[in-house]
Amino acid sequence: MAAPVRTTAGAVVVAAAISISMAVFSYFLFFKKTSSTLHSDKKKKQTSGVVDAIGNTPLIRINSLSEATGCEILGKCEFLNPGGSVKDRVAVKIIEEALESGELAPGGVVTEGSAGSTAISLATVAPAYGCKCHVVIPDDVAIEKSQILEALGATVERVRPVSITHKDHYVNVARRRALEANELAAKNKKASQVDGKDQDQINGCIPDQEKENPGFLSHCNGGFFADQFENLANFRAHYEGTGPEIWEQTDGSLDAFVAAAGTGGTVAGVSKFLQEKNQNIKCFLIDPPGSGLFNKVTRGVMYTKEEAEGRRLKNPFDTITEGIGINRLTENFMMAKLDGAFRGTDKEAVEMSRFLLRNDGLFLGSSSAMNCVGAVRVAKALGPGHNIVTILCDSGMRHLSKFYDAKYLSQYGLTPTATGLEFMSIK
C-alpha cells in the first residue's frame, strides 16, 4: 500500500503520485470530492482587505479519527480565519449589522464581554470599519488572550468571575461601558453645540476630559455593546455562512454535525441550516463539565436530578475548557435544532488535543479538542460508514498558559497519559 500523500512537501507529493497505481489514484480523485479535503477547483480571487478573507475555510479529513472509527470525521478549519477563530464571522456580522442599523456610529467603540476569542475577533476587524474596541474578560482566562488583545489595540478590562446575575459579571460590565460611552458622546455633543468648540475636539471629545475618563471613553463617538450571547447576528453569521459552506463542501453528503456551545451561535446557525437542507442530518451538542446545556437538551431542564433536590453548588461551572459551556439559555442557542447531546470531560479534551497533535499535526484549542471528542462520540453512536462534521474553532496558540501547560494540568489531575484513543474506549 502506498504511503499517505502529505501536502507539506512538494517532492513527497510528486514521488507518491508516481508510485501509486492508476486505480488508487482514481479512488483518491473520487474521495476528494466526497470527503474532506474538499479544495475548490476554482482559483481564489484576490480579496479586498482582512474582512473579505474571513470565511470559506477548508474542511479537512481528520485522518486518525476517521481511521479509528470507520467514519469520515471532517473538521472545519476556523482557526485559519485572519483573527484565528470561528468568531471572526460573528464579529463581522455584528459590526456590519450595527453600522447598517445606526446603533454603531463610525468611529464608535464596540464593547464586549468575552472569554477571549470573540474579543480578539472584534479587535481584529473593528479597525477595518473605523471603530475602536473595549473588552471585558474574566481574570482567570489564559493571559495570552489579553496580551493579544492589547497588541491589537483594544483596551482590556479584567474582572473576577461571578454569576451572570451579578452586576459585575464581565458581560454586564461591557454593557455598562457602552452606555457610558453613549452618555459621554451625547454630553460632549451638547457641550460643543453650546460652546462652539468643535475645532478643539477630537472625535467629539473635549481634551481635558481625556484625563478623567478611561482610554476607550476618550474616543466617544458613542458605544455599541456587541452582546454576542443574545445578538442574533451571531446565529445569522453561521446560518448564512458556515452552514452553507459545510453543505457545499460536502456536496450535501453528511450524516451528522456536532459542536459545543458557549453563546450557541455556531451550533444553532449550522444545525438549523443543515436540517432545513436535509432533515435526516443529525445534529448534536457536546457539553463540557459544569454546563447545563446537556441537561436541557436531554431532559428539558438546565439542572441535574441532584441539583433539583437543592444541592446545586454556588458556582458549579468547573472546566478548564474556555469559551464553551453555559448555565443559561441564550437567544442564539434557542435557535438550534438538535437531536441529542453528549457529555465530554476535561481529561478527554486534554488527551484528544495531544492525540491529534501527535497523529495529525493539528494543534488545537480546548473547545476544538472537545468538539473532536464529540465527533468520536457521534461516530460510536451511529456506527461506521457515516460522514460527520465538527468545528475546529481555534488553535492551541491561545491556550499555552493553561490547556497546554504541564504544571497547570497536573494541579487538576489532568496530565495526559494516553498513547492512543483508549480514553475514548477505542483500542
C-alpha angles and dihedrals in degrees: 000000000000120000117256115273112244118203094203096080121044094204092056091050092052094046093048093046091054094048100052124083124252090248093057091043090054089051091055091049090055093042091052090063097046104039136040114295083080101160113172117244089218118098112246113247124224110270128222108236133320095302094061089052092063118101133011088092120174122268108216135189111244094219101194095050093042093053093045095051104032089235129106102250111192128190126203105221101224090156086077093069113111093255091046102248150061088261091077087080091053094047093054094046094048094048095044093049092046093051091047093050093045094240087118120046123208106267091024128133122256111208126193142170107222142156087226121281100071089045092052091048092050091048089050099051103029094081089055087064094043093254137127128229133221118185132194114198136173111262092231097066120105108291093227090069093063089043090055091048093052091047088053090056099254121136110240127208116188118202135178117265112260137155118290087243090063116094090229097054106129093248092051092048091052090051090053093049091057091051091049091051090051092048092050092047091052092047093050092046090053091047092051092051091051099042099031092227099137092127091057093055133085117212088345095304129121109236094227090059092058088076091055101046135060115270096257092053092058087071095056113165082137133284135259124199107218092204096194093182097057104019107102090208081084091060092043092054089064099033090054098033122016096037096050091046092054091048092050095043092053094040085235090296103130133115104193146013125201134180142147122248135226105153088005094229098119099046091042098048096043096042094048093049095046095047091049088055094045122001090201092070107103117220123198141183124224110201129196126224116291096020119122098209094090089058092046094053097042102033105018094243134087096229136066125244090259092051090050087062091060100264097113110139120240090241107017097164105109120162138116092217113103130217097016135085126047140184099220138056116254127202088246096051091049088065091063123113105210132174096192148326140240131204119231128193132222090241091055091050093050093046092046092053092054093043092053092046092053098042106029106020089241112147101195138177125240098268092048090051091050090050089055090050085055092049091055090047090054092046091053091047096049098036130225124326101046131121112230127184128198137168125257093204103183142341129260092256091094093049104055098112096051121008093038098034113106095204093050093049093048090058089064098038091252101124106143114244106158120116095192137359095302088121086067092045091253117131 
